[in-house]
Amino acid sequence: MDGKTRSNLHAGLKVSIELKADQRTGKRTEGIVKDLLTNSPTHPHGIKVRLESGQVGRVQEILD
């Protein structure tokens, strides 16, 4: 599943996100979702989330 639809995501899911600083490189960071930050039902670049580690980025892939 991709991370462009908010209804696919919830706290506790393991995801791969792209941090703002890594947008040009495409480097991804894995972690567990703590909060959903995007309120709209979909977003073309991925739903923005906060990981339990405190990092914020857009979901590129759901790993669970």
N, C-alpha and C positions, 0 to 999 in steps of 0.2 A: 504494500500500500504506500501511496505517496503522502506527503504532509501538506497538501494543498487544501484539504477539506477538514474543517474544525471538528466535525462530528466523528471523525476517525481517531481523534486524539483525546486522551484523558490523563490525569495525574497517575504516575506509576509506570507508564509505558517507557520502554527503552527505545530511543530514537537516535538518529544521526542528524546533527544540525550543522548549518554553516554560519559561523560567527561573522559579524559585520566586518571585522578586520581581515577575514579570510575570503571575502567575496571574490577578489581578483584571482586568488590562487586556487580556489575550489576545495581547499582543505576542509575536512569534516571532523566534527567532534562528537563522540558518543556520550550518552548520559541518560538519566532518568528524568522524565518531565515532572516538574513541581507545579508550575502555573502556566496556563494558557494566556497569552498577552494580546492576541488578535481577537477582536470581538466579532468581526464579520464571518459569515459561514464558510467562505472560501477566500483564498488569496493566491494570485498567480505565481508568487515567488516562494510560497510556503507559509504556514501559520507560525507566527512568532511565539516562542515559548521560553520560559526560564527553567533551567535544569536545577537539580538538587544541589549542584556544585556552585550555583549562582550565575553561571554563564547564560547569556541571552543570545538567541539566534533563530533562524528560520528552519523549520523541519524539512529535510530533504528526503528522508526515508524513515519508515517505521520498522524497527528491527524485531519486535516481539512477534 
